[in-house]
Amino acid sequence: MTVKFPVPGTDGNRYVPFEQRTGESAVVFFTRDLSAQGLQKIYDRVSPVLQGRIAVKLHTGEAEGPNILPRPWVKELFEARIPDATIIETNTYYEDSRYTTEDHRKTLEINGWTFCPVDITDAEGVATLPVKGGKWFTEMHVGKTMLNYDSLLVLTHFKGHVMGGFGGSNKNIGIGCADGRIGKKEIHTVAGSDNMWSIAEEELMERISESTKATVDFFAPHVCFINTMRNMSVSCDCEGREAEPVVTPDIGFVASLDILAADNACVDLIYNLPKGGGKALVERIETRHGLRQLSYMKELGMGHDRYTLIDIDNGNRVISAKEAVKDIAPEWKPDRYNVFWGRNKH
């Protein structure tokens, strides 16, 4: 259900440096160890809030997408830390390899998500969650069976996005938990429009964030966020094999109990990459006005844009985003581990 006549915010194309932000701070953990062990190490820093039936929201990707999270890393996390957890997903709004539940199941198998249960939460219908303090929505439609879980681990592949500018934890939940027929339509399409992608820029960022807020509020305080900054194409994993080539250096894992701090830290790391390493993603973020995701989450009270960045590789030392990425080599080449052609799919 939408609210009548709201007005989008502005400045979604303007980056606010850390030193110009105000307010209290959150804690964000960081590791450069992009491996199964690194994932478990950073998971341990935020996982104490998880209890009961644990859902793991991640982007399982279109068929044979080259950049999705490595299945062996996630499999090892499940086996070592959360053996009874379930991956949750929803069907897509657009017609592709995850549009119907039947095709979605086939795609899950193709992409190697076969080591644990995967709940396509809108396969049996939808549920509504309230959007507290929203200006576009009073409620959001989500997959019905998502409400069966007690806790949520948001395990995100941080990357660009063709409309959102970037896809962090906010996009992973805001689009990824909204059901494929009603919720995603409410976010993307002006009522009565023939263009299913008729909502863009600041208004789209605000609608995504309100959708996210509904899910985060439902699970709070039993929700935590891990962003994986690896194989970061300017394209989302929903573009599959059509994704643009990866030109942005791998950075590491970021984790927090604060969704805004987690996503803002990732954006800061991109902006601080040396020798213009973040240029492609910065351009994608700013041309889509994606920074409105961050400022609107702050307006909604979803978290903090100031944070203490803890380097867990080096004695829990407090570092800046610039320090975290200063040694990334300019001759970096993308990790093609996940490319389907010529590799082990599992």
N, C-alpha and C positions, 0 to 999 in steps of 0.2 A: 504494500500500500504506500502510495507516494503522498508527500505534502505539497500543497499548491503554491506555485509562484516563488520558489526559492531562487536566489541569485548566486551563481558560482563566485568563489574567491578569485584572487589574481596572483600574479607573480610565480606561477608554477614553473617558469623558465629561469628563475633567479636563485642561484645558489647562495645560501647564507653560511659564511665561514664559521667555524666552531667558536671563535673568540667573540663573535657578535651575537651569540645566542644567550638567552637569559633563563633563569629558573633553576630548579634543583637538578641533580644528576642521578643517573642510573649506573649500574655496573654492567660492563660488557666484557666478556672473555674472548681472547684471541689466541690462535695458534697457526703457525705456518705449516704445520704437519698435515698435509693433505694425504691421508692414508686411512685405512680402517682403524688403526690404533689412534690416530689423531682424532677421528670422529668419536671414538669411545671416551677419549680423554676429555674432550670438551663437553660431551654429553654428561659426564659425571658432575660437571660444575653447575648444571641447571636442573638435573633430573630429580633432585629430592622433592620437588613439588608434585611429581606424578604419583598417582595412586589408583587403585581399583582397575577398571577396564581402560586400557590405554589405547587411544587412537593415534596413528601417525599420519599426518597429512603431508604428502609429498606429491610432486608432479611426476607421474609415471610416463608421460610423454606419448607423442604420436609414434606410430610404428617405425622402428629403425632410426629414431632420432639419435644423432651422434653425440649429443652433449649432456644427456640426462645423468643423474647421479649414478655412480658405479654400483651395480647390484651387489657385488661381493662385499663392499664396504657396509652397505645397509644390512645385508644378510648376517655379517659378523656382529653388527650391533644388536640385532634381534637375538641371535644365539647367545651372546655374552651378557646382555643387559635386560632385554625385554622379550623373553621367549613367548609370552602369551599376548603380545600386542598385535594390532591389526592395522594395516594400511587402509586409509579411507580415500575415496575418490568420488567424483561425480561425472556424469556424462557431459558431453560438450554441447554448446549452443549451435555451433557450426557443424556442417555435415562432413565428417572425415572418419578416421578409423576408431574414434571413441564416441560416436554420435548415439548409437544404440547400445544397450547393455550387452547384447550378443557380440557385436563387433568390438566393444570395449574389452570384453573378456579375451578375445582372440589377440588383441593388441598387447594386453598384459602378458600373455604367454610369449609372444614374439619378443617383447622387450625384457624378458627374464624375471618378471615379478611373480615367481612361482614358489618361493621359499616360505611364504607365510600367507595367512588369509588376507584377501583384499575385498573390502566392503564397498561396492558401488552404492553409495548411500541413497541415491535417488531412484534406484531400480524399482523400489516398491512405493514410490510416491514422495511427497514433500511434507515438511513441517514448517512452521513459522516461528521465528524468534524476534523478540522486540528489539528495536533500534533506539536506544536511549539517547536523547539529545540530538538526533539527526535532523537535518533540514530537508533531505530528499525522501527519506523513508521513515515510517513509524514501525515497520516490521520488514523482515527479509525472509525469503523462501530458501530453505536449505534441504539437503537430502534427509529424508525421514529418519533413517537409522543412525545418523550421526548422534542423535540424542540418546542413544543407548550406551554411550561411553562416559566415563568419569573424568578422564584427563586427556589432554591433547599435546603431543609433541609435534611442533611445526618444523619439519625438516625440509629446507628450501634450497633449491639451486638458484643462487642469485645470478641474474643475467639481464640483458635488455628485454624490451617488449615493444612490439610494433605500435601499440596504442598507449600503453601505460608508461613508456619511457624506460622503466626498469621493473623487473619482477623480483621482489623480495618476499619477506614473510607476509606483508600486507596483501600483495596480489595473490600469493599462494592460497590464502584463506578467503579473501574477499570475492575472488572469482571461483576459486577451486572448491569452496564449500557451498556456494550458491548452486541450486539445482539447475540442470541443463535446459529446462523448458521455461520456467517462470522466473527464478531468481536472476539468472544470467541475462535474460531479456530485460528485466527491470533495470539492470545496471547499464546495458549497452544500447538500448533502443528507445528513441522517443516514441511515445504512444501514438499509434496510427501511421508511423513512418514506414516506407518501403525499404529503407536502408537500415539493415540490422545493426550496423555500426555507427549510428547517427549521433551518438553521444561521445564526445572526445574532450581532450585537454582538461582544464580544471574541473569541469563538472564530472567527467568520468572518474578522476582521481578521488573526488569527494564521495561518489557513489560506491566505489570500491571500498573506501575506508569505512563507510557506514556499514556495509555488509560485513566487513571484517569485525567491526566492533560488536555486532550481534553475536558472532561465534565466540569471540574472546570473552565477552561478558558471560556467556553461558558456561564456559569452562573455568573461568577465574575462581580461585587462584591456582588451579591445577593445569597450567599451560606454560610452555616454555618454547623458545625459538632458537633454531640453529640455521645459520645461512652458510652455504657452501660456495665460496668464491673460486670457481674452477671452470674451465671451458666456457667462459662468459662471452658468448656471441651477443651481438646486439639484438638477435632474434630470440624469441621465447621457445621453449621446448615444444610448444603447440605447433610450431612450424616444421617439426620433424626434420627430414632430410633436406628440406628447402631452406634451412637456417643459413644465415650469412656466415662466412668463415670466421673463426675465432682469431681476433687480433689483440685482445686485451690479456695481459699477463695474469696467470694464476696468482692468488694472494693467500688464501687460507680459509679457516673456519672462524666464524663469529657466532657467539651465543649470548643470550640474555634472557631474563624474565620480563623484559620490557621490549615490546615489539617496535616501538618507535626508535628506541636507542639502537636496537639491532640493525634495523634498516638504515638509519642515519649513519651509523658507523661504517657500513658497507659503502654508502655513497661517499663518505669522507675519504675512505681508502682509495676509491676510484679517482677522486679529484686530486689526491696527493701522489698518485703514481709518478715516478720520475720520468723525465725525457718524453713527456706526452703520451705515456703508455695508456692513459685512460681516455684519450681523445675521442675514440669512436663511441664509447659508452656515454661520455659526457654529452656529445652531440645528440645521441639518441634520446637521452633523458631530457635535455633542455628543449629540443624541437617538439617533443610531445607534452611539454609542461608537466613532466612527471614529478617534479619536486613538490608539487601541491599535495602529493600523498603524505609527505612529511609534515608540512605546515598544518594540514587539516587534521591529521592524527593528533597533533599537539592541541589544536583548538577543541577537539572532542575529548581531551583528557585521557587519551589512550597511552600516554607514556611521556618520555623526556627526550629532547633533542641534544641535551648535554649528558655526558657520560664519562666514567672512568674506564679507560681501556686497559685491561689486565693481560699482560703477556705471560701465558701459562707455560711457555717454553723456557722462560728465563727467570725462574724464581718469583713468579707473580709480580713482576716489575710493572709499574704504571708507565705507559708510553703514550705518545700521540699517534694519530693516524699517519702523519708524515714519517715518524720514526719506524712504524710498522712496515712500511713499504720501501724505505730508502735504499735497501740493498737488492731490490729486484732487478735482475740483469736486463739491459736493453736488448740483448740477443735472445731473449726468451722465445721459445717456440711452444705452440699449444700442445697439450697432452692429448693425443688421439686415441688413448686407451679405449674410449667408448665407441669409436667408429665401428659400425656394424660390418662393413666389408673387410674380410680378412682377420677377424678376431673371434674369440670365444664369446658367444652371446651370454654366457652365464658366469 
